[in-house]
Amino acid sequence: MKKIELEIVALSHSITQTHSYAVVLGETNGMRRLPIVIGGFEAQAIAVALENMQPSRPLTHDLMKNFMNAFNVELQEIIISDLQEGIFYSKLVCFTEHDTVEIDSRTSDALALAVRFGCPIYTYEHILENAGILMEDGGSGKKQKAEAVGVEESGSGREDLSNMSLEELQTLLNDVLEHEDYIRAIAIRDEMNKRK
């Protein structure tokens, strides 16, 4: 089967499920999007890596990367290989000097590792046909990856931040970082950067 390369284009609160997030994967050089609902921990792990934040302690996916590096295991690619009853299944394609091994993985964990290793993300046509969404391009073209990857807060969360002073935002940022809420920290940092 021919593999189709994807990239992470957005990370946001899930509209359909409370306390969940959606990671949106976009077809490279294409208009289709593949939204996948993930948990809060995995969303945080992906956001931390996308934003190049350095947590005070390694997150689980950082630990996994360190472990793989220590034993000379390279994550070559991830493949979102199946979709059954609305659940995505993925494989980590790992390479050592002696062997290539495919390891089953939850898709959210595979994505968190792919961001850390900088490896490509693939899926198959039948998965994009069944779960993909065709985005119509209004002539704006593709956003730069750095701009497209962001964490969208609910409307009220954005309004709350916009009403706060820079000093209040800095205090809130320190508090959320202390509690390792990196997704909220990204939204606060973005609000602060808009004002500078």
TIKE-229365 format. One line per field, with one value per atom (N, C-alpha, C): residue number from 1; y, z, x; atom name; residue in one letter. Coordinates in pm, whole numbers. Example, Ala and Ser with C-alpha at 12.3 -4.5 7.8 and 13.67 -1.06 7.14 Angstrom:
<mimars>
seq	1 1 1 2 2 2
north	-569 -450 -330 -225 -106 3
up	780 780 780 708 714 787
east	1319 1230 1320 1285 1367 1290
atom	N CA C N CA C
type	a a a s s s
</mimars>
This chain:
<mimars>
seq	1 1 1 2 2 2 3 3 3 4 4 4 5 5 5 6 6 6 7 7 7 8 8 8 9 9 9 10 10 10 11 11 11 12 12 12 13 13 13 14 14 14 15 15 15 16 16 16 17 17 17 18 18 18 19 19 19 20 20 20 21 21 21 22 22 22 23 23 23 24 24 24 25 25 25 26 26 26 27 27 27 28 28 28 29 29 29 30 30 30 31 31 31 32 32 32 33 33 33 34 34 34 35 35 35 36 36 36 37 37 37 38 38 38 39 39 39 40 40 40 41 41 41 42 42 42 43 43 43 44 44 44 45 45 45 46 46 46 47 47 47 48 48 48 49 49 49 50 50 50 51 51 51 52 52 52 53 53 53 54 54 54 55 55 55 56 56 56 57 57 57 58 58 58 59 59 59 60 60 60 61 61 61 62 62 62 63 63 63 64 64 64 65 65 65 66 66 66 67 67 67 68 68 68 69 69 69 70 70 70 71 71 71 72 72 72 73 73 73 74 74 74 75 75 75 76 76 76 77 77 77 78 78 78 79 79 79 80 80 80 81 81 81 82 82 82 83 83 83 84 84 84 85 85 85 86 86 86 87 87 87 88 88 88 89 89 89 90 90 90 91 91 91 92 92 92 93 93 93 94 94 94 95 95 95 96 96 96 97 97 97 98 98 98 99 99 99 100 100 100 101 101 101 102 102 102 103 103 103 104 104 104 105 105 105 106 106 106 107 107 107 108 108 108 109 109 109 110 110 110 111 111 111 112 112 112 113 113 113 114 114 114 115 115 115 116 116 116 117 117 117 118 118 118 119 119 119 120 120 120 121 121 121 122 122 122 123 123 123 124 124 124 125 125 125 126 126 126 127 127 127 128 128 128 129 129 129 130 130 130 131 131 131 132 132 132 133 133 133 134 134 134 135 135 135 136 136 136 137 137 137 138 138 138 139 139 139 140 140 140 141 141 141 142 142 142 143 143 143 144 144 144 145 145 145 146 146 146 147 147 147 148 148 148 149 149 149 150 150 150 151 151 151 152 152 152 153 153 153 154 154 154 155 155 155 156 156 156 157 157 157 158 158 158 159 159 159 160 160 160 161 161 161 162 162 162 163 163 163 164 164 164 165 165 165 166 166 166 167 167 167 168 168 168 169 169 169 170 170 170 171 171 171 172 172 172 173 173 173 174 174 174 175 175 175 176 176 176 177 177 177 178 178 178 179 179 179 180 180 180 181 181 181 182 182 182 183 183 183 184 184 184 185 185 185 186 186 186 187 187 187 188 188 188 189 189 189 190 190 190 191 191 191 192 192 192 193 193 193 194 194 194 195 195 195 196 196 196
north	-119 0 125 224 349 431 483 565 711 781 924 997 1095 1167 1274 1285 1383 1469 1586 1670 1726 1758 1816 1961 1996 2134 2208 2136 2205 2111 2172 2100 2186 2130 2213 2130 2200 2130 2058 1938 1862 1922 1942 1994 1884 1760 1650 1585 1591 1522 1615 1622 1707 1650 1738 1700 1625 1638 1576 1683 1647 1737 1669 1748 1693 1739 1643 1678 1663 1765 1764 1744 1638 1607 1648 1712 1754 1676 1643 1574 1667 1622 1702 1720 1844 1877 1833 1843 1806 1886 1869 1947 1868 1741 1661 1673 1669 1675 1551 1505 1388 1427 1454 1490 1363 1364 1249 1300 1245 1283 1213 1292 1237 1289 1231 1273 1396 1453 1575 1556 1444 1419 1412 1340 1327 1461 1538 1671 1758 1750 1827 1782 1651 1597 1643 1647 1693 1842 1919 2065 2104 2037 2068 2049 1940 1913 2010 2040 2133 2272 2313 2447 2452 2338 2328 2374 2342 2377 2272 2315 2223 2203 2094 2071 2051 2079 2066 1920 1828 1685 1623 1516 1456 1399 1428 1365 1222 1142 1000 981 1064 1049 1093 1189 1226 1111 1046 930 819 795 692 726 852 893 873 915 898 751 666 522 466 506 457 505 631 684 611 578 510 372 309 176 178 298 314 263 295 263 393 395 515 498 599 597 651 563 599 670 621 678 619 687 626 612 507 481 465 550 531 425 301 185 130 165 106 196 178 249 148 119 23 83 92 145 280 367 502 512 403 403 384 477 470 380 303 217 259 258 304 208 225 147 242 210 278 191 249 174 213 118 144 70 133 81 73 -42 -56 -97 -110 -148 -291 -372 -512 -541 -454 -493 -371 -391 -294 -362 -297 -358 -263 -318 -241 -272 -167 -182 -115 -188 -130 -17 87 204 271 337 425 540 590 696 821 856 977 964 847 826 828 767 766 908 993 1131 1208 1186 1254 1215 1090 1045 1098 1102 1151 1296 1377 1517 1525 1442 1445 1397 1296 1242 1315 1396 1465 1369 1260 1161 1181 1128 1146 1065 1116 1053 1012 886 836 772 763 683 627 557 498 565 552 616 580 451 410 477 508 576 721 789 926 933 833 830 816 731 702 808 868 960 1100 1121 1250 1352 1478 1590 1669 1703 1783 1930 2001 2143 2221 2318 2403 2519 2542 2650 2776 2878 3003 3089 3028 3104 3152 3121 3169 3088 2970 2885 2818 2742 2669 2759 2753 2834 2779 2863 2815 2720 2615 2515 2577 2669 2731 2808 2868 2941 2846 2738 2648 2567 2539 2459 2551 2534 2619 2550 2599 2542 2641 2596 2684 2666 2773 2771 2800 2766 2803 2954 3008 3152 3221 3166 3232 3235 3129 3126 3238 3262 3370 3505 3526 3654 3679 3577 3593 3642 3584 3623 3764 3801 3933 4045 4011 4112 4127 4042 4045 4135 4196 4277 4184 4240 4160 4101 4179 4131 4014 4024 3914 3791 3813 3701 3631 3709 3650 3567 3619 3545 3415 3425 3305 3205 3255 3168 3092 3162 3095 2987 3017 2921 2796 2814 2697 2615 2681 2606 2525 2582 2509 2384 2391 2277 2192 2224 2149 2143 2252 2263 2337 2265 2327 2378 2316 2362 2501 2522 2654 2754 2708 2796 2849 2766 2809 2920 2903 3005 3137 3130 3251 3317 3238 3292 3359 3296 3355 3489 3499 3626 3732 3694 3788 3835 3742 3776 3869 3853 3942 4086 4108 4245 4307 4230 4283 4339
up	0 0 0 -75 -83 44 101 221 181 261 241 360 335 444 501 634 706 792 833 930 1027 1146 1246 1209 1190 1154 1265 1361 1471 1589 1705 1829 1904 1934 1995 2089 2167 2249 2157 2196 2115 2131 2021 2024 2067 2034 2057 2195 2256 2383 2486 2603 2710 2762 2807 2864 2764 2635 2532 2436 2355 2258 2122 2020 1884 1823 1768 1690 1545 1465 1325 1240 1163 1073 932 862 725 626 515 407 350 346 287 139 93 -47 -86 9 -20 66 45 115 220 236 333 472 572 713 784 881 959 1107 1162 1305 1391 1498 1588 1730 1802 1942 2030 2117 2208 2348 2445 2583 2616 2730 2774 2794 2852 2877 2746 2648 2519 2445 2456 2393 2453 2584 2651 2603 2590 2546 2405 2317 2180 2179 2255 2260 2311 2415 2473 2368 2293 2191 2073 2030 1918 1951 2075 2117 2169 2164 2213 2358 2439 2581 2654 2759 2838 2975 2995 3125 3232 3356 3464 3483 3452 3458 3324 3280 3151 3158 3055 3042 2994 3000 2964 2822 2729 2591 2577 2660 2663 2717 2820 2879 2775 2700 2596 2489 2450 2350 2406 2531 2593 2600 2634 2642 2505 2402 2267 2219 2247 2209 2280 2408 2486 2427 2364 2307 2154 2098 1954 1871 1917 1842 1782 1651 1582 1542 1571 1524 1381 1285 1144 1095 1135 1094 1179 1177 1235 1125 1138 1039 1112 1077 1127 1035 1084 998 986 1080 1075 1147 1114 1176 1194 1320 1350 1452 1414 1503 1562 1478 1521 1597 1614 1687 1588 1596 1509 1572 1490 1533 1461 1532 1474 1502 1425 1443 1444 1531 1532 1449 1350 1271 1324 1397 1465 1393 1395 1321 1416 1412 1480 1372 1408 1307 1256 1330 1291 1237 1265 1236 1224 1158 1156 1217 1314 1388 1390 1373 1387 1522 1597 1731 1735 1783 1798 1898 1871 1958 1951 2060 2050 1959 1880 1785 1855 1968 2040 2089 2137 2182 2063 1953 1833 1784 1786 1743 1835 1967 2064 2040 2005 1977 1841 1743 1610 1617 1697 1711 1775 1874 1943 1854 1772 1685 1552 1521 1392 1276 1299 1192 1119 998 921 978 949 990 862 856 736 771 671 679 541 528 399 344 216 146 207 237 289 423 501 629 604 513 478 414 334 272 377 476 576 685 726 841 809 687 650 617 622 588 478 373 266 300 310 342 212 201 82 109 16 30 -32 50 2 -62 -119 -185 -89 39 137 134 74 69 203 209 331 431 555 658 685 735 780 896 905 1008 1147 1172 1304 1339 1238 1263 1279 1200 1199 1327 1388 1510 1626 1686 1799 1885 2002 2091 2101 2060 2064 2196 2261 2384 2351 2442 2421 2423 2367 2358 2491 2598 2728 2778 2747 2791 2727 2600 2529 2586 2612 2666 2803 2885 3018 3007 2917 2901 2845 2754 2693 2791 2897 2997 3107 3106 3212 3172 3272 3247 3222 3168 3146 3276 3382 3513 3560 3542 3581 3495 3366 3278 3319 3356 3398 3525 3619 3743 3712 3623 3585 3512 3425 3352 3448 3546 3646 3720 3752 3825 3742 3615 3534 3501 3487 3464 3588 3704 3828 3838 3785 3787 3660 3576 3454 3358 3352 3257 3134 3049 2938 2828 2813 2711 2747 2871 2916 2908 2939 2933 2792 2692 2554 2519 2561 2533 2602 2725 2800 2733 2697 2630 2498 2423 2296 2318 2422 2454 2491 2567 2606 2483 2393 2272 2180 2176 2093 2136 2266 2320 2308 2282 2276 2140
east	83 0 87 43 117 93 203 193 173 92 68 127 214 278 185 186 106 196 144 214 112 157 68 43 -87 -119 -193 -251 -320 -338 -350 -378 -477 -595 -699 -785 -867 -966 -1061 -1102 -1197 -1336 -1403 -1540 -1636 -1604 -1697 -1684 -1568 -1549 -1486 -1549 -1496 -1365 -1278 -1147 -1060 -1090 -1009 -961 -865 -807 -813 -795 -788 -656 -583 -465 -509 -482 -522 -397 -400 -289 -331 -241 -270 -187 -249 -180 -73 52 158 127 132 100 -41 -134 -272 -368 -495 -596 -672 -642 -717 -658 -745 -706 -758 -683 -721 -725 -844 -853 -856 -778 -771 -789 -886 -910 -808 -742 -641 -666 -601 -616 -533 -562 -493 -344 -304 -161 -84 -141 -74 -72 -180 -183 -73 -57 47 184 203 332 365 266 287 316 237 254 391 438 570 679 671 773 762 640 621 673 657 698 841 911 1049 1063 964 970 1053 1120 1202 1138 1063 1002 1110 1074 1172 1214 1124 1155 1114 1181 1144 1002 924 793 814 712 723 780 735 783 929 972 1114 1196 1145 1213 1227 1119 1122 1227 1233 1333 1474 1496 1628 1667 1570 1592 1631 1556 1585 1722 1755 1885 1999 1978 2082 2115 2015 2037 2043 2073 2092 1973 1853 1732 1681 1666 1621 1474 1393 1254 1255 1235 1246 1121 1003 875 764 649 531 428 347 243 111 15 -122 -179 -181 -197 -338 -427 -560 -660 -786 -896 -1008 -1042 -1148 -1243 -1370 -1474 -1435 -1377 -1341 -1211 -1139 -1012 -897 -800 -683 -577 -510 -401 -274 -163 -37 76 182 304 423 517 646 740 804 901 1038 1099 1226 1339 1455 1570 1689 1757 1887 1986 2112 2211 2188 2110 2089 1949 1851 1714 1622 1510 1401 1280 1220 1109 991 870 747 686 653 598 462 361 227 230 150 147 11 -28 -143 -100 -191 -158 -108 -169 -127 17 55 193 289 247 330 356 253 269 363 349 436 582 607 744 792 703 741 788 720 760 898 925 1054 1168 1142 1246 1255 1154 1153 1136 1065 1048 915 904 780 664 543 417 346 303 235 101 16 -107 -134 -247 -284 -410 -429 -541 -676 -698 -829 -862 -761 -785 -824 -754 -790 -928 -963 -1096 -1205 -1182 -1285 -1294 -1182 -1184 -1135 -1088 -1032 -1140 -1101 -1188 -1118 -1191 -1133 -1148 -1036 -1039 -1037 -1127 -1127 -1035 -942 -844 -901 -919 -973 -866 -762 -657 -550 -566 -468 -340 -347 -228 -206 -101 -72 -1 -42 23 161 246 376 352 430 410 412 502 511 384 321 197 80 81 -33 -44 69 66 39 -74 -109 -210 -229 -327 -441 -558 -673 -745 -769 -846 -991 -1081 -1220 -1230 -1337 -1352 -1333 -1390 -1380 -1236 -1156 -1018 -938 -960 -891 -931 -1060 -1107 -1047 -1040 -982 -838 -761 -621 -609 -696 -687 -720 -793 -829 -724 -623 -521 -404 -341 -222 -103 6 127 180 172 218 133 1 -88 -62 -38 -7 122 224 351 333 254 228 154 52 -23 66 154 246 336 392 477 399 272 189 160 122 89 214 329 453 490 466 493 407 285 194 204 304 333 214 137 26 78 150 221 128 13 -81 -132 -170 -216 -99 21 139 162 140 159 60 -66 -168 -132 -83 -45 75 174 292 256 164 121 53 -29 -95 7 109 213 292 323 398 320 188 105 118 141 145 283 384 521 554
atom	N CA C N CA C N CA C N CA C N CA C N CA C N CA C N CA C N CA C N CA C N CA C N CA C N CA C N CA C N CA C N CA C N CA C N CA C N CA C N CA C N CA C N CA C N CA C N CA C N CA C N CA C N CA C N CA C N CA C N CA C N CA C N CA C N CA C N CA C N CA C N CA C N CA C N CA C N CA C N CA C N CA C N CA C N CA C N CA C N CA C N CA C N CA C N CA C N CA C N CA C N CA C N CA C N CA C N CA C N CA C N CA C N CA C N CA C N CA C N CA C N CA C N CA C N CA C N CA C N CA C N CA C N CA C N CA C N CA C N CA C N CA C N CA C N CA C N CA C N CA C N CA C N CA C N CA C N CA C N CA C N CA C N CA C N CA C N CA C N CA C N CA C N CA C N CA C N CA C N CA C N CA C N CA C N CA C N CA C N CA C N CA C N CA C N CA C N CA C N CA C N CA C N CA C N CA C N CA C N CA C N CA C N CA C N CA C N CA C N CA C N CA C N CA C N CA C N CA C N CA C N CA C N CA C N CA C N CA C N CA C N CA C N CA C N CA C N CA C N CA C N CA C N CA C N CA C N CA C N CA C N CA C N CA C N CA C N CA C N CA C N CA C N CA C N CA C N CA C N CA C N CA C N CA C N CA C N CA C N CA C N CA C N CA C N CA C N CA C N CA C N CA C N CA C N CA C N CA C N CA C N CA C N CA C N CA C N CA C N CA C N CA C N CA C N CA C N CA C N CA C N CA C N CA C N CA C N CA C N CA C N CA C N CA C N CA C N CA C N CA C N CA C N CA C N CA C N CA C N CA C N CA C N CA C N CA C N CA C N CA C N CA C N CA C N CA C N CA C N CA C N CA C N CA C N CA C N CA C N CA C N CA C
type	m m m k k k k k k i i i e e e l l l e e e i i i v v v a a a l l l s s s h h h s s s i i i t t t q q q t t t h h h s s s y y y a a a v v v v v v l l l g g g e e e t t t n n n g g g m m m r r r r r r l l l p p p i i i v v v i i i g g g g g g f f f e e e a a a q q q a a a i i i a a a v v v a a a l l l e e e n n n m m m q q q p p p s s s r r r p p p l l l t t t h h h d d d l l l m m m k k k n n n f f f m m m n n n a a a f f f n n n v v v e e e l l l q q q e e e i i i i i i i i i s s s d d d l l l q q q e e e g g g i i i f f f y y y s s s k k k l l l v v v c c c f f f t t t e e e h h h d d d t t t v v v e e e i i i d d d s s s r r r t t t s s s d d d a a a l l l a a a l l l a a a v v v r r r f f f g g g c c c p p p i i i y y y t t t y y y e e e h h h i i i l l l e e e n n n a a a g g g i i i l l l m m m e e e d d d g g g g g g s s s g g g k k k k k k q q q k k k a a a e e e a a a v v v g g g v v v e e e e e e s s s g g g s s s g g g r r r e e e d d d l l l s s s n n n m m m s s s l l l e e e e e e l l l q q q t t t l l l l l l n n n d d d v v v l l l e e e h h h e e e d d d y y y i i i r r r a a a i i i a a a i i i r r r d d d e e e m m m n n n k k k r r r k k k
</mimars>
